[in-house]
Amino acid sequence: MRHIYRLLFPVPLAAFALLTSCTTMPSTSGEYHVTAHKPHDPSKVRVDLSLSKQNVYVMEGDRCLMAAAVSVGLPNKPTPKGHFTIYNKIEHKRSGSYGYRVQGNRVVPADAGANIPGSYVGYPMGYWCEFAPAYGFHQGFVHPYPRTHGCVRLHGEAAPKFFALVRNGTPVNIASAQPEDATLGPTVRRVDDSKAPDPDPRLMVTSAAFQKPEGSLLQE
């Protein structure tokens, strides 16, 4: 069962800040970060998700507010295609299906319905932005290949910045390819968390599992 939970945990920001801004490749020195720009008109923000490139582009007209690598659904559990709308945002969301049982000082992975003693705590799905029932953008491990059960995972600090950019009513277009793939796609830094260590389950059942960068999330 370990591998199931291994795919879904969020990553500590300090360890894996490996994404880039919309317009430039990151420097080869120092940590990499996602740059997100404050929209001039939040009502004009839209989200374009490219399944083939595993990139998300947050746009305001022709202006790129943020571009980041993501993980999308496996072939047998795909991320749905089509036109959607963000309709539910929860900063500190936890799963109602997968997570842990807390047994005193011991924390063990467990499905919500498993016959295992202890109090159930769902695994963290921080900065949840739901666009279809049970499908949403959230913080988690990002791999260079499809890896989720249909949700869209954003790496590290990309998740809280995405959360800050969208609102209930923001349109989401999910397709195999997007026009931004040709222009913005080459600037997105790829991320591979496939060998990242599992976070301590004792941390994952606390509020410390939900992390965001210090300071302002959005630049002018």
N, C-alpha and C positions, 0 to 999 in steps of 0.2 A: 504493500500500500504506500510505501514511502515515496515512490516516484510520482504518485498522483499529486500529493501535496507539494512536492518539490517544484512542480511546474507553476504553482499559483502564488507563492509567497511574494510579497513586495521586497524590494532590495533596499538596504540602507543607502541613503543618498551619498554619504561620504565615500563609500566604497565604489560606487558605480555612477559617476556623473559623466556620461559619455555621449551626449547628444550635442547637436550643433544648432546654430541659428538658421534663419530662412535663407540667408544670402551668402554666407561664407563658410568654408571649411574651417574647423577649429585648428588652433595652433598645435604643433606637435609637442609643446612643452606645457606642463601644468595640467590642471583638471579641465575636462570638457563640460560645458554647460549648455542648456537650452536657453536661447534668447526668445522672449515673448514680448510683443509690443502692444501697448494699450490701444484699443480701437478708437477712432474718432467718433464713430456712431455704433454702439453695441448692437443696435437693431439690424445692422448690415452684416454682421459676422455670420459666416457659414463654415461648415466643416466638410472637407472633401477627403475621403478615405480611399486609398488605392490598395486593393487586395494583392495585386501582383507584386507591387513594390514594397508592401507592408510599410507604407508611409501615410501619415496623417498631415493634412495641410489645413491650417486655420486661416481663413482669408477674409478680407474686407474689400470687396470689389477685386481689383487687381493687386491689392496690397497684401503681402504675406505677413501675418501676425506671428505665426509659429509654424515650423515644420519639424517633424520628429519621426524617428523610426518607431514602429509598434510591432506587437505580435497579434496575429489574427487567428481565426478558427482553423482547426484541422479539417482535412477534406471530408471526413465523416461527421464532423460537427462544425459546419462552416459558419462564418459570420454572414448574416443575411445581407443580400444586395438590395438596393432600392433607395427611395427617398424617405427620410425619417425626420423626426424632430426631437431634440432633447426635451424631456418632460419631467425628469426627476433627478435632483442633485442631492447627494448625501456625502458630506465630507468624510465622516468616519463610519463608513458602511462595513458591515460584516456579513459573511455568507450565511444563509439559512440552511445550506446543504452540506458543506464541508467545513471542517475545522478541527477542534480539539475537545478532549475531555480533561477537565482539571480535577485531579485527585490529590488534594492536599498540596504537597510540594512537587508533585509529578504531573506533567502535562503530556498527553499522548494524542497523536492524530486520530481522528474519528469522524465518520459521517454523522450527521445530525440524528439520524434514526437508528444508529448502531446501538446494540444492547451492551453498552460499556458503562461501567459506573462512573460517576463524576458529573460535574456541571459542564454543559456544552457551551463553548465559545467559538463562534464562526471565525474563519480565517479572514484577515484584513483585506478589504477591497477598497482602499482609500481613494477619495476623490471620485466617487461613483457618479457617472453621468449617463443615465439610462435613456436609450433611444428606441427600444422595443422591449416588450415584456421579457424580463430575465436577461436582456442583452444591454451591455453598457461599456463605456470607457472607464478604466480604473488603473490604479498603480500596480505594478507587478514586474516580474521577470520578462525581459524582451529577448527573443531568440531571432536568429537570421532566417528562420523558416516558420511556417504556421505551427502553432503550439497550443492554442487555447481551446476551450469548449464552445467558442463562438463569440465571447467577449473580446474587447480590444484592450490590450495591456499597454500602458505607457510607462516608460522607464523613469525611475527616480524623480527628479524635480520636474520632469515634463508633465507629470500628472497634476500636481497642484496648479501649475501655470495654465494647463488646458482647462482645468476646473474654473480658474479665474476668468478665462476668456469667453466661455460659453455661458448661456443662461437658459432657463426654460423658454422654449420657443425657437432656439437656434436650429436652423435646418442642417441636416446631415445627409450627404450624398455618398453612398457606398457602391463602388463599382470595381470591376477588374482593373481598370486603368482610369487615370485622371489626367486632364490637360497639364496639370502642374508637374507630372512625372518628368516631362522633357526639360522643363525650365528650372524647377526647384529640386526635383529628385536627386540630381547629382551632387547637391550641396549637403544632403542629409548624411550625417555620420552613422554608420552601421553599428549595431550593438549586438554583442553575443554574451548573454548571461548563462549559457548552458553549463558552464563549469563553476558557476558561483556557488559558494557553500550555503547550505540551508541555514536560515536564521534560527536562533535559539527559540524553541517553542514557548519558553517561559517569558520571552520578550513579546512574542506575537499575540499573547492573550492580554497584553496591557495596552494602554494608550500610547506607549512609545512606539508601537508598530506603525503609527500614522505620522509621517515626517514630511516637512516641507522646508525649503530653503529659508534662511533668515533674510530679512529685508524685503524690499518691494518685489512682488512677483512679475510685474509688468513694467517695461520701459516705455518712456514717451516716444 
